[in-house]
Amino acid sequence: MIRALAESFEAASARYAAERDIARDGDWFLLKLQEEAGELTQVANRLSGRSPAKGHSPEDLRRLLADETADLLGHILLFARHHDVDLAAAIERKWRFRPTNGPRLP
């Protein structure tokens, strides 16, 4: 499940990078992850009133929050894929459940 999702993000990211002549090296994967985390933080701050909404309605900000969350998830998966991280195993080890909707581990 996670691997298939990561492969879908990879295909979209590779296509985007090829169209724009972007070199995706190890630094790129980490920097994009940081960039997307910052963008999510910015929207969350606007939604909570900690930063000015800059003309965005609450509905706009909720949509932007969802979009930036999706971006961050995508870049987490791309980062993990690039570094050959087995996220399913790490989730099972750290969170003590199987991400394939399996039973909770003891």
PELINFEN-V697009 format. One record per run of one state. SS is the DSSP state (H for helix, E for strand, L for the rest). FROM is the first residue (numbers start at 1). TO is the last residue. If there is no record, write none. Layout:
<<SS	FROM	TO> <SS	FROM	TO>>
This chain:
<<L	1	1> <H	2	20> <L	21	25> <H	26	48> <L	49	57> <H	58	82> <L	83	86> <H	87	95> <L	96	106>>
